[in-house]
Amino acid sequence: MKTRLSVNVNKIALIRNARGSNYPDLVQVSKDIEAFGAEGITVHPRPDERHITYADIPQLKAITTTEFNIEGNPRPQKFMDMVLKNCPDQCTLVPDAENALTSDSGWDTITHASFLTETIGALKAKGIRVSIFCDPVAELIEGAKKVGADRIEFYTGPYAANYHKDRAAAIAPYVKGAKIAQEIGLGINAGHDLNLDNLRYFQEQVPALLEVSIGHALVVDSLYYGLQNTVQMYLERLSIKDLV
């Protein structure tokens, strides 16, 4: 098995919404992304629906032939109701504030243990695999296992920010965290600010990386390289080794 590439199509939806029409056609672009080789489609609807709207979800679920991943904060209840109704392959729980520009941290799985246990239980009862956004901290990873998560998604913002300063130091917490996750039976995903420059090193160093979710950088790169070529470039970065 190789590390899977799931493409976050939020920015495609943001461009569409800017003109108030269905151009670009989000559904068609998502179909094309899969046809170009991506192994998943990710969406992260926010309360203000500034990019992905709640109306987009059933349409994307209907056409996705690989894996459909819905990210978001399970508060408010509207989000949970939508996920439980549409039953994606995976739901990634992210502790975003309502007005957050973008995701900026993982869950405190100890403080929010009761809430996460209840939420994850409801999702798994519908057959939905659950991943939770997590920082590479031992007790938080262990907490993710205790609340019933199937996977963690490493928040890789700090890695990306420090990659050019000292990539060995930047990756070290994630390598350690991944080994802990492996030992306790958690799958490992990753996402946030991963790009063509830093992705290969992350995938080389982090053991058993199952999936990366990439949106912003991939869409920006496609302005220069074209969407099909860009998807292929990201897949090439992930083709260097089998999972261990």
Secondary structure, 3 states (H helix, E strand, C coil): CCCEEEEECHHHHHHHHHCCCCCCCHHHHHHHHHHCCCCEEEECCCCCCCCCCCCHHHHHHHHCCCCEEEEECCCCHHHHHHHHHHCCCEEEECCCCCCCCCCCCCCCCCCCHHHHHHHHHHHHCCCCEEEEEECCCHHHHHHHHHCCCCEEEEECHHHHHHCCCCHHHHHHHHHHHHHHHHHHCCEEEEECCCCCCCHHHHHHHCCCEEEEEECHHHHHHHHHHCHHHHHHHHHHHCCCCCCC
